[in-house]
Amino acid sequence: MSEEVLNNLQKINNRIQQACINSQRSANSVKLLLATKTVPAERIKIALNAGYTLIAENKVQELKEKYDALKAVPHENHFIGHLQTNKIKDILKYDVTCIQSMDRLELAEKLHQRLLAENKQLDVLIQVNTSGEESKFGIAPEGAMQLVEQVSRLSTLHIKGLMTIGLLSAETAKVRQCFRLLTSLQQQIIASAIPRVAMGELSMGMSGDLETAIEEGATIVRVGTAVFGQRPTPDGYYWNESMEVR
Ligand SMILES: *Cc1c(COP(=O)(O)O)cnc(C)c1O
């Protein structure tokens, strides 16, 4: 079991390196983030112990469940799921360093209030819905600039870039359009030179489309299935509000 994960990590590494070569980028310009939803802590530890230490959950509940088991192994936690405002207090207990799924002002403001109260700060990426699919979260592309401006005024939040889930499709050209849209938004935001806003990170690309994402400028690829295997729960459970029943 451990061997399978290690082999998969090696394969992903090779894919990232090859994509970097193909797009004349240096291999260390792309970080591998492991999407660990549904994966038991013991299995996550295999990757952490092998030096793959950037991981992310989609649900605060899972973060909480695995927290104790993973605490002793050095790693960095991002959050990539839809964050409900009633979970803000909870998420701050589990040492998350970046919320990649910042997609609305209400969430940013409530998070800011809580961070102020706890005397903490947090990195965020603005999540953009580049595919136009209703089932995915993220601010519409037209609203991204305004949200960046609004969030930039909240002193406890540090914007580091943008995140997107591309269209889940076998048609590479359509997937590429999503990633290009994110890159073009990044360029527009950089051109606006908004104070306190960094745009260095582009979190895009998953198991099926990381090569395309890297070719289009990804600095973080988020990989789950290709490392840990098929998940028992359909992704709709994580990506679609209407399915968020307990
Ligand atoms: C699950 C998930 C991933 C990883 O997807 P895979 O196809 O399993 O690699 C990446 N990003 C987000 C936001 C996810 O929820």
The ligand as a Gaussian input file, in Angstrom:
#p B3LYP/6-31G(d) Opt

LIG

0 1
 C      -10.294000      16.872000      -5.066000
 C       -9.721000      18.157000      -5.506000
 C       -8.532000      18.207000      -6.261000
 C       -7.790000      16.972000      -6.723000
 O       -8.519000      16.327000      -7.733000
 P       -7.978000      14.986000      -8.397000
 O       -8.698000      14.926000      -9.694000
 O       -8.332000      13.870000      -7.481000
 O       -6.523000      15.122000      -8.567000
 C       -8.044000      19.453000      -6.597000
 N       -8.676000      20.599000      -6.236000
 C       -9.804000      20.598000      -5.516000
 C      -10.440000      21.885000      -5.140000
 C      -10.362000      19.378000      -5.132000
 O      -11.507000      19.381000      -4.427000

